Amino acid sequence: MKAIYIAMMAVAGVVMAGQAQAADESALAKSKNCLTCHTVDKKLIGPAYKDIAAKYKASDAAMLVDKIKKGGSGVWGAVPMTANNVTDDEAKRLVTWILSQK
């Protein structure tokens, strides 16, 4: 019985850590003004993060990091994405979070 309790607590800790990480990345997106043009589940000015996650795979992460940092145009319509003032680490964290929105 004690082993089951310990296992359940370990799983709960992992779930809570994952939720805290997601909250951190959501806060990062907000602080970098990403949520001015994007939302998680619907198109705003730019595509929804769920749509981005559906289109791209983890193997596309480096390209997406570059897109976040340098901006781009023509992939999701006529409105270009502007370059963003983020570090490589911040861009990688954002990409990981965006791709998890499936």
Helices and strands as residue ranges (DSSP letters): H 2-31, G 34-36, H 49-55, G 58-60, H 61-70, H 88-99
